[in-house]
Each structure stands twice: as C-alpha cells, then as structure tokens.
C-alpha cells in the first residue's frame, strides 16, 4: 500500500509512479487545473509551492497533478521550459527533504541509488562515486573542498538534500519530453500555458562574438541552452559583463534563459556586483573555479581582447614582412 503523503511530496519516485499506474485514474478537470497551476508556477515563478492540504483525500490529486504536469510541459516543446520545470520540481523536493525524518529521507535518496550512513548528529557519508555523479557544479562541492575518507564524502543534511535536488533535476530532465499521445484536455491546457509564456529571445547569439574570451563564450553558450550554471560561473559572467561596460538591464536579459531565472533576484545580484565594484578574477582564479577552458596567454579574461589585438598586429607585421 502506497504511502500517499510520501508520494505527494516525492511524486517522481517509483512508489508514486506505481500508485498512479495502479489507480488507473482518469484525468479530471480538477487534476488539469492543479497541473496547470503547477506548471505555470514553475515556468513563470521558478518554483512550485509545497502543498498546503493536510486532508488525505487531496493527496491523490496532488500526485496525479505531477503526472499531468509532465505531460503538459512536454507539449511546450522547448528544452528551456523542461529544464526550468525540472529545476522547480527539484527545489520543491529539496525543501521537503531538508526537514524530512530519517526514514523518508533515506527512502527518497535511494530512488537515485544514494545510500548514506550517519556520522554523528548532522554529518552524513555518501559514496564518492554517487557524490561525483550528483553534486552541484559549485566550488563548495568540489571534491578538494570536501572531507573524503575511505571512499566516502562527508556532508551535512542540507548538503545531502541539495545533492538529491540535482538527482531529481537530472532525472526529470532526462525523462522529458513524453513522446506518447496525450489526452485532449492536456493539449488544451498546454496551449493555454504556451500563450502565457514569455517569448525566448536568442539574446546570447546576438551578442556572442569573437571579442569574448573562450571561457565567457562557453558560459554564454551554456546559458543559451538553459544549462543551470553554478554560482561561481554566473558570478564570473556577471562580473565580466559589468566590467565590459554592459548595462544591468542588458545583462539581466542574458540570464533570462537560466532555468531558475528570477528577474528580481537577477537584477539585485547584478546591481550588487556593479555597486561593489567587483574586479574580474584572474585567469588563474578562473582555472580554480573550473571555468577556464583555453590557454589564451592573457592574465585576465578582460585582457583577452587587448591580447588578441596585439597578437593580430604582430601577425600582420610578420605577414607583411614575408611578402
Ligand atoms: S586563459 Fe583566461 S581568458 Fe582564456 S579561457 Fe582561460 S580564463 Fe578565459
């Protein structure tokens, strides 16, 4: 017998999927309405609120709304929307997990083969391979910055919940879009949602040019396909663009394709970068962040352009000399 509260909190689990399958529930107007709310909240706000009902009779509707949401978001036919939806579902699961009791915490993580053991009150150990597979791409989670012993990585519960978020996100992203034919109510709901979605402009392709160093071009390209860039990468990109003289508004538009984009937060963070006058990290620091992807021979990404000009001038002189 399925644990409905567990399934409602973690509808991506095998237990929840089996419950949906065995229930043979028909898609009702109420489930579609819930799913529409869920998808719109994910795509427009970047988050899905935790459900408020404590009535057990509402739990099945919550579980079915996830299944219907997956069908609806598949109809948007855009990788950006799928990624944004996956991030919102993962964040919702992360919120539940961070305060979850041990039994359900362990059950949810086992969904992704993550087995952990406790080392004291708030210290957990997980196998290094699972850690590497699911840890967020942020400097705090780099293995060199973690305690590793006997093939296991030490984490707090919050960190483990964050790792599980990545696992949820990856699992949703790779399982969508659903290609099977969907009921007409789902198509209708998807069409209504599509009309409310912002048009995705290819901001990055407009600005990407030879002037940008390889590291910055790479970040812009990854952002353009809605990759969830780690914090240090976003920060370095924002610092670069601010120092290159771009306006806060224009930079915020570039970040629009981030799956967890929030206009308010992005504008605040870029303004903060500008007001604090953060300097561009050196190439050596970019390398420690794991962002440097070439050997340009310049001290800082901001000097790349100057370096290119000098190299071109030198090359032209050599060519003229050859003639
Ligand atoms: S060497 Fe500097 S400019 Fe070139 S890719 Fe690395 S960090 Fe960027």
Boltz pocket constraint, residues with backbone or C-beta under 6 A from the ligand:
constraints:
  - pocket:
      binder: B
      contacts: [[A, 213], [A, 214], [A, 215], [A, 216], [A, 282], [A, 283], [A, 284], [A, 286], [A, 287], [A, 291], [A, 292], [A, 293], [A, 294], [A, 295], [A, 296], [A, 297], [A, 298], [A, 299], [A, 300], [A, 301], [A, 304]]
      max_distance: 6.0
